[in-house]
Amino acid sequence: MVPKRLTFLIDPDGVVRRSYEVTDVGGHPDAVLADLRALSGN
């Protein structure tokens, strides 16, 4: 499946911590939030 969009998770220092080729627009926010929580240690 072709991605509908690209999203990047960037930390406060400007380092790209994760990139996403979004094919599931509905589930994407949950995936980003889970990764954000994991990276922040929460």
C-alpha atoms as a printed R data frame, in Angstrom:
   type eleno elety resid chain resno      x      y      z
1  ATOM     1    CA   MET     A     1  0.000  0.000  0.000
2  ATOM     2    CA   VAL     A     2  1.274  3.486 -0.824
3  ATOM     3    CA   PRO     A     3  1.653  5.843  2.146
4  ATOM     4    CA   LYS     A     4 -0.870  8.648  2.290
5  ATOM     5    CA   ARG     A     5  1.502 10.844  4.290
6  ATOM     6    CA   LEU     A     6  4.813 10.896  6.075
7  ATOM     7    CA   THR     A     7  5.120 11.885  9.717
8  ATOM     8    CA   PHE     A     8  8.240 12.513 11.775
9  ATOM     9    CA   LEU     A     9  8.657 12.373 15.546
10 ATOM    10    CA   ILE     A    10 11.299 15.005 16.391
11 ATOM    11    CA   ASP     A    11 12.761 15.547 19.856
12 ATOM    12    CA   PRO     A    12 13.360 19.004 21.434
13 ATOM    13    CA   ASP     A    13 16.966 18.968 20.143
14 ATOM    14    CA   GLY     A    14 15.752 18.578 16.561
15 ATOM    15    CA   VAL     A    15 16.735 14.917 16.211
16 ATOM    16    CA   VAL     A    16 14.345 12.746 14.197
17 ATOM    17    CA   ARG     A    17 13.506  9.853 16.521
18 ATOM    18    CA   ARG     A    18 11.013  8.073 14.302
19 ATOM    19    CA   SER     A    19  9.545  8.373 10.842
20 ATOM    20    CA   TYR     A    20  6.264  6.884  9.714
21 ATOM    21    CA   GLU     A    21  4.931  6.013  6.278
22 ATOM    22    CA   VAL     A    22  1.264  6.330  7.130
23 ATOM    23    CA   THR     A    23 -1.065  3.846  5.464
24 ATOM    24    CA   ASP     A    24 -3.567  3.555  8.342
25 ATOM    25    CA   VAL     A    25 -4.716  7.109  9.016
26 ATOM    26    CA   GLY     A    26 -7.166  6.004 11.714
27 ATOM    27    CA   GLY     A    27 -4.606  4.094 13.799
28 ATOM    28    CA   HIS     A    28 -1.679  6.431 13.236
29 ATOM    29    CA   PRO     A    29 -2.253  8.795 16.196
30 ATOM    30    CA   ASP     A    30 -2.238  5.865 18.630
31 ATOM    31    CA   ALA     A    31  1.064  4.596 17.217
32 ATOM    32    CA   VAL     A    32  2.679  8.036 17.489
33 ATOM    33    CA   LEU     A    33  1.431  8.530 21.050
34 ATOM    34    CA   ALA     A    34  2.731  5.089 22.069
35 ATOM    35    CA   ASP     A    35  6.161  5.881 20.627
36 ATOM    36    CA   LEU     A    36  6.161  9.307 22.274
37 ATOM    37    CA   ARG     A    37  5.379  7.737 25.647
38 ATOM    38    CA   ALA     A    38  8.110  5.119 25.169
39 ATOM    39    CA   LEU     A    39 10.687  7.750 24.241
40 ATOM    40    CA   SER     A    40  9.768  9.959 27.194
41 ATOM    41    CA   GLY     A    41  9.938  7.060 29.644
42 ATOM    42    CA   ASN     A    42  6.250  7.227 30.635
